Amino acid sequence: MSIVRILLQFPEGLKQKALEHAKALEKKGDEVFISASPTFGACDLAIDEAKNLGADKLIHFGHAEFHHVDFDVEYIEYRIDAPLTLLEPSLQHISNYKRIGLVTTIQHVHQLDGIKEFYEKNGKDVFIGKPYGFAKAKGQILGCDIGSAASIDKDVDVHIYFGGGLFHPLGALLSTTKPFLAIEPFDNKIEFIDRMRETYRKRRNGKILASLDAKNFGILLSTKNGQHNMQLAKLLKSKIEAQGFNAEILIANTFDFESINNMMEFDVFVNTACPRISIDDTDRLRKPLLSTNEIMDVLRMKSELQKLNNVSGKSSAIHGWDESEPQNKKV
């Protein structure tokens, strides 16, 4: 029997399990390698590393399939049974709400039915959104796919996220309008995170205003298999240049923000990779880092300002003087 060469890939939270899984496969006779690179999800498969190794297979831990790739990839989702002890005290936080929506990560989707049953026994109407886009299970949210929450926003009085950390619920929060309760079973914490909507709204508005005088735009294009979007990068480049500004596409696999900060000729950077980069990493750059929607808002506002300036200039010409120069009018 021929030896199977396997590359294992783990997210940061599961890297402590790498040796254990490698040894188990080696006992079966497989030749095993472990990727030491960071991974940001199933959009970030170590395909190039696997091919360079001549590997027969990549085993990716911690995430469900994100998109189809032309390589043999096995996904091990790594389900985790989180303690449900915080469900009872969470009732006092949602006492004024009847209809609740539930979301979680792939690690806990198998627990949603039990959580739903608990809230229904306590008189709540429970909604769990169907998956669409990159999510694969009902009630599942990703950092870049919050459809399970957004699709039921109109039907619920409050959203509840059950799981670790605030990375995943932040994306859902910013795409919904109702109160949002985060239950973090491993940190023993229950809190409403609605205040963060206003924080990020102000940050978004600030980035847009800071970009209105920009003339040189750098468009970030990732080579990661699930984030690469050359078509979008080229489209944005053409739209920026159509308004008379400079735009260049900057390509990398994992963006080093210190290196990008050295590109001082650019006034603004535009993200076409993981949408969370323009939310989570904006403070790591000296210049504004815009999402696709934000750059379109900037271009629209710059166009409107130009039209106003043109109208103002024509008005000045009609009266025989230039508004940009000080006038010594006799009264």
C-alpha positions in Angstrom: 0.0 0.0 0.0 1.4 3.4 -1.0 2.1 6.0 1.6 -0.4 9.0 1.7 1.3 12.4 2.1 -1.0 14.7 4.1 -0.7 18.4 5.1 -2.6 19.4 8.3 -3.9 22.9 8.7 -5.2 24.3 12.0 -6.7 27.7 13.0 -4.9 29.4 15.9 -7.4 28.1 18.5 -6.7 24.5 17.5 -3.0 24.6 16.8 -2.4 23.0 20.3 -4.0 19.9 18.9 -1.6 19.6 15.9 0.9 17.1 17.3 -1.9 14.9 18.6 -3.5 14.6 15.2 -0.3 14.2 13.3 0.9 11.3 15.5 -2.5 9.5 15.1 -2.2 9.7 11.3 1.5 8.6 11.3 0.5 5.5 13.3 -1.7 4.6 10.3 1.3 4.8 8.1 0.7 8.3 6.6 3.4 10.8 6.0 2.3 14.0 7.8 3.3 17.6 7.6 1.8 20.5 9.7 1.2 24.0 8.2 2.8 26.6 10.5 1.2 29.5 8.7 -1.7 31.5 10.1 -5.1 30.7 8.7 -8.2 32.9 8.8 -10.8 30.4 7.9 -11.8 28.0 5.1 -11.3 30.9 2.7 -7.6 30.5 3.5 -6.7 26.9 2.6 -3.0 26.0 2.4 -3.3 24.7 -1.2 0.0 26.2 -2.4 1.9 24.6 0.5 0.2 21.3 -0.1 1.1 21.3 -3.8 4.7 22.4 -3.1 5.0 19.4 -0.7 3.5 17.1 -3.3 0.8 16.2 -0.8 -2.0 14.0 -1.7 -4.5 15.6 0.6 -5.1 18.7 2.8 -7.0 18.2 6.1 -8.4 21.5 7.3 -9.6 21.7 10.9 -12.1 23.9 12.5 -14.2 25.1 9.6 -16.9 23.9 7.2 -16.3 23.9 3.5 -16.3 27.5 2.2 -16.0 27.1 -1.6 -14.9 24.4 -4.0 -11.2 24.1 -4.8 -9.4 21.9 -7.3 -7.6 19.8 -4.6 -8.5 17.0 -2.2 -9.5 18.7 1.0 -11.0 17.1 4.0 -12.8 19.4 6.4 -13.0 18.5 10.1 -15.4 21.0 11.7 -14.5 20.3 15.3 -17.8 20.5 17.1 -17.6 21.7 20.7 -20.2 21.2 23.4 -20.2 24.5 25.2 -21.8 24.7 28.7 -25.4 25.9 28.6 -25.4 27.2 32.2 -25.8 30.9 31.1 -29.1 30.3 29.3 -31.0 30.6 32.6 -29.5 33.9 33.7 -29.9 35.2 30.1 -33.7 35.2 30.5 -33.6 38.3 32.7 -31.7 40.2 29.9 -34.5 39.4 27.4 -37.5 39.6 29.7 -39.0 42.4 27.5 -38.6 40.5 24.3 -40.9 37.8 22.9 -39.3 36.9 19.5 -35.7 36.0 19.5 -33.2 35.0 16.8 -30.4 32.6 17.4 -27.0 32.5 15.7 -23.7 30.7 16.5 -20.5 29.4 14.8 -20.0 26.1 13.2 -18.5 24.7 16.4 -21.9 25.0 18.2 -24.6 24.7 15.5 -25.3 21.2 16.8 -26.4 22.8 20.1 -28.9 25.2 18.6 -31.9 22.9 18.7 -31.3 22.4 22.5 -31.0 26.2 23.0 -34.1 26.8 21.0 -36.0 24.3 23.0 -34.9 26.0 26.3 -36.2 29.4 25.2 -39.4 28.0 23.8 -40.1 26.3 27.2 -39.7 29.8 28.7 -42.3 31.3 26.5 -40.2 32.7 23.7 -40.8 32.4 19.9 -37.5 31.4 18.5 -36.2 32.0 14.9 -33.1 30.4 13.4 -32.2 31.7 9.9 -31.5 29.4 7.0 -27.9 29.4 5.6 -27.0 31.1 2.4 -23.8 32.3 0.8 -20.8 30.6 2.4 -22.5 29.4 5.6 -23.6 25.7 5.5 -25.8 25.2 8.5 -28.9 26.9 9.9 -28.1 29.6 12.4 -24.4 29.6 11.4 -22.6 32.9 10.9 -19.1 33.5 9.6 -17.0 36.6 9.9 -17.9 37.4 6.3 -21.4 35.8 6.1 -24.1 36.9 8.5 -27.1 35.9 6.4 -28.5 33.7 9.1 -29.0 36.8 11.3 -29.8 39.4 8.6 -32.5 37.2 7.0 -34.6 37.1 10.2 -33.9 40.7 11.5 -37.4 41.8 10.5 -39.0 38.9 12.3 -37.4 39.2 15.7 -37.3 41.6 18.7 -33.8 40.6 19.7 -30.8 38.6 18.4 -28.8 36.2 20.6 -25.3 35.0 19.7 -24.1 31.9 21.6 -20.3 31.2 21.3 -16.9 32.4 22.1 -15.6 35.9 21.4 -17.1 38.9 19.6 -15.5 38.5 16.2 -18.4 36.6 14.7 -21.3 38.5 16.3 -19.7 41.9 15.4 -20.3 41.2 11.7 -23.9 40.2 12.4 -24.5 43.2 14.7 -23.4 45.6 11.9 -25.8 44.0 9.4 -28.9 44.0 11.7 -31.0 46.6 13.5 -32.4 44.9 16.6 -30.9 44.6 20.1 -28.1 42.1 20.1 -27.2 39.9 23.1 -23.9 38.0 23.2 -23.6 34.9 25.4 -20.0 33.8 25.8 -20.1 30.4 27.6 -16.4 30.1 28.0 -15.9 33.6 29.5 -19.0 33.3 31.6 -20.2 36.6 30.1 -23.6 37.9 29.0 -23.8 41.4 27.4 -25.7 43.5 24.9 -23.3 44.8 22.3 -25.6 47.3 20.6 -23.3 50.2 21.6 -20.8 49.0 19.0 -23.1 49.9 16.1 -22.7 53.6 16.8 -18.9 53.2 17.3 -18.5 51.6 13.9 -20.9 54.0 12.2 -18.8 57.0 13.4 -15.7 55.2 12.3 -17.1 54.6 8.8 -18.2 58.2 8.4 -14.8 59.4 9.5 -13.0 57.2 7.0 -15.3 58.5 4.2 -14.8 62.1 5.1 -11.0 61.7 5.4 -11.0 60.2 1.8 -12.8 63.1 0.0 -9.5 64.9 -0.9 -7.7 61.6 -2.0 -6.1 61.4 -5.4 -4.1 58.2 -5.2 -5.8 54.9 -4.3 -4.2 51.5 -3.5 -6.5 48.5 -4.1 -5.7 45.5 -1.9 -6.0 42.2 -3.8 -5.5 38.9 -1.9 -4.2 35.7 -3.4 -5.9 33.5 -0.8 -8.1 31.0 -2.7 -11.3 32.1 -1.0 -10.6 35.9 -1.0 -9.1 36.5 -4.5 -11.3 38.8 -6.5 -9.4 40.1 -9.5 -12.6 41.1 -11.3 -13.7 43.4 -8.4 -10.2 44.9 -8.1 -10.1 45.8 -11.8 -13.7 47.2 -11.7 -12.9 49.5 -8.8 -9.6 50.6 -10.5 -11.5 51.5 -13.6 -14.2 53.5 -11.7 -11.6 55.4 -9.7 -9.6 56.2 -12.8 -12.8 57.2 -14.7 -13.1 60.1 -12.2 -9.5 61.3 -13.0 -7.8 59.8 -10.0 -4.8 57.3 -9.7 -5.4 53.7 -8.7 -3.1 50.7 -8.5 -3.7 47.1 -7.4 -1.5 45.9 -4.5 -1.3 42.1 -4.3 -0.3 39.9 -1.3 -1.3 36.7 0.3 -1.4 38.0 3.9 -1.2 41.8 4.1 1.6 43.2 6.2 0.2 46.5 7.4 3.5 47.9 8.4 4.8 47.3 4.9 1.6 48.9 3.4 2.2 51.9 5.6 5.5 52.4 3.8 3.6 53.1 0.5 3.2 56.7 1.5 2.2 57.9 -2.0 -1.2 56.4 -1.6 -3.9 58.5 0.1 -6.4 55.8 0.6 -6.5 52.0 0.5 -9.4 49.9 -0.7 -10.1 46.4 0.4 -11.3 43.6 -2.0 -10.2 40.7 0.2 -11.9 39.5 3.4 -14.6 42.1 4.1 -13.6 42.0 7.8 -10.2 43.6 7.0 -11.8 47.0 6.4 -13.7 46.7 9.7 -11.1 45.1 12.0 -7.8 46.4 10.7 -8.5 50.0 9.8 -6.6 51.3 12.8 -3.4 49.5 11.7 -3.0 51.8 8.7 -2.1 55.5 8.7 -4.4 56.2 5.8 -8.1 55.3 5.5 -8.9 51.7 4.7 -12.2 51.5 2.8 -14.6 48.7 2.0 -16.1 48.3 -1.5 -19.3 50.1 -0.4 -17.3 52.8 1.3 -15.2 53.6 -1.8 -18.3 53.8 -3.9 -19.8 56.3 -1.4 -16.5 58.3 -1.6 -16.6 58.4 -5.4 -20.2 59.4 -5.4 -19.6 62.2 -3.0 -16.5 63.4 -4.8 -18.6 63.5 -8.0 -21.3 65.6 -6.3 -18.8 68.0 -4.9 -17.2 68.5 -8.3 -20.6 69.3 -9.8 -21.2 71.9 -7.0 -17.8 73.4 -7.6 -18.5 73.6 -11.4 -21.8 75.3 -10.7 -20.2 77.7 -8.3 -17.5 78.6 -10.8 -20.0 79.3 -13.6 -21.9 81.5 -11.2 -18.8 83.5 -10.4 -18.0 83.9 -14.1 -21.4 85.3 -14.9 -20.9 88.0 -12.3 -17.4 88.8 -13.6 -15.4 87.7 -10.6 -13.7 84.7 -9.1 -14.9 83.5 -5.7 -11.5 82.1 -4.9 -10.0 85.6 -4.8 -10.8 88.2 -2.2 -13.1 91.0 -3.4 -13.0 94.7 -2.7 -16.5 95.6 -3.4 -17.8 99.1 -2.9 -21.0 99.4 -0.9 
